[in-house]
Amino acid sequence: MLTRRLFTRLMASLAVVPGTAAHAAGSLLQPANPGPLAFLKRAFDLAETGSSRGEGTPYGAVIVKNNKIVGEGWNRSALKTDPTAHGEVEAIQDACRRLGTRDLSGCVIYTSGGRPCPMCETACHWAELDEVVYGTDAAKPIRHGRPRYPSC
Ligand SMILES: [Zn+2]
């Protein structure tokens, strides 16, 4: 019997789940009034969507370029059985696929929750993102500045 969970896993493995970061051809929802609050709100909405589906813990992120969302993601660690599938990494991968580049300079990442973990902040650094904005509250974006590469 094909359960919903099995179906979701199967579709994720085929990277064709509509409305997910794995569906690069899908259109991205753009806020009616773009700006830091709207982008952070979208990150929180994505976090809730993924969490409610049981795909991972509630963390979401969007990548913004020229005031438009160019990539999005949320924690899919449980769905993908991949401990690196954090919202920020998923959003970076989605933006890179959509823009056809590994260089996201000129882009800003908005992420729900606290400051990105070291893995995600390093991924932001390697993706050349200009700025990290995060929030523990959707109504209070915190500008973190350029992603930092932690030294050992
Ligand atoms: Zn992370």
Boltz pocket constraint, residues with backbone or C-beta under 6 A from the ligand:
constraints:
  - pocket:
      binder: B
      contacts: [[A, 86], [A, 87], [A, 88], [A, 116], [A, 117], [A, 118], [A, 119], [A, 120], [A, 121]]
      max_distance: 6.0
